[in-house]
Amino acid sequence: MKYSKQIFGFLAIFVAIVVSELGAYAQSSSLSGSQIIRFTKQTEEPEEAKEPKPETEEKSAVEWYNQGFDKLEAGDFRGAIAAFTRSIALNDEDADTYYNRAYAYLALGEYKQALEDYNKTIELKPDYVYAYGNRCYAFYLMQQYEAAISDCTQAIQLESKFADFYIYRGSAQNELGKYRDAIADYDEAIDLNQDNAEVYYKRAIAHTRLKEYRKALEDYTQSLRLDDSLADAFYGRGIVNSQLGNKEDAIADLEKAAKLFSEQNKPEDSKKALETLNSLNSGASEEETESVERQEGQGEQESEGIGE
């Protein structure tokens, strides 16, 4: 009897939180709009073949696997880990099971265990592209940026048309101060998907760090055209407008950022936006403004999370 077998999908790495050092969508920046992208494979089974087993009969490895997958979709990560572990006890050579258990560990912030399972996944299936991508994310969260870049590069070699791999590698490049390399990765991502607000936001951060304020302004504005709920983008654009001498626009952006942060239940971020606004209104020196700008970029890692 065949049972459906599914792979719980690739984890997009960034979740927005607060504006920090130019990076709202990275482990030290604030990223928003993270999503879980599911990739599935199934073994079809005729409906008439599906008969419930007696409660006393042991489940097979695939049945434990499917139970784990169901628990993943329900957000029960502990339950998923338990089910995948039972599956592995019956069949320790299935790469998909380790891959999905790694996802559950990653969702719980247990990066070391996730890394071990991604290592095993790749050992069993060296061309498992999404395992390299998710391991890249785990390394990123562990602040092992060179390792993250290496894994994302391997993922890109295996699948060059997946925009998120370039975004993830670009975020690691940003953390290492390789802003030109980061921009090159974001350019590739945009070529593949021009409707992703996150990547314009992240590229704007890199341009801001390079003091390319007009390019940053264009990217912040485009990110907000695509998603006008990105409080971090309003904040970043406010800083850039201030640097360009567009005081009225800067004030409007910072007020909008403070309002959105408050509505999104981010009081500390709202407070920071208001403090920046007050500094601007009181005629803060360029040094003070640049200090705020540097702080904006420092949150790339802190604001990232797993996806919805």
Secondary structure, DSSP 4 states (H G I P E B T S, - for coil): ---------EEP--------BS-TTSTBS------EEP--------GGG--PPPTTSPPPHHHHHHHHHHHHHTT-HHHHHHHHHHHHHH-TT-HHHHHHHHHHHHHTT-HHHHHHHHHHHHHH-TT-HHHHHHHHHHHHHTT-HHHHHHHHHHHHHH-TT-HHHHHHHHHHHHHTT-HHHHHHHHHHHHHH-TT-HHHHHHHHHHHHHTT-HHHHHHHHHHHHHH-TT-HHHHHHHHHHHHHTT-HHHHHHHHHHHHHHHHHTT-HHHHHHHHHHHHHHHTT--HHHHHHHHHHHHTTBTTT-----
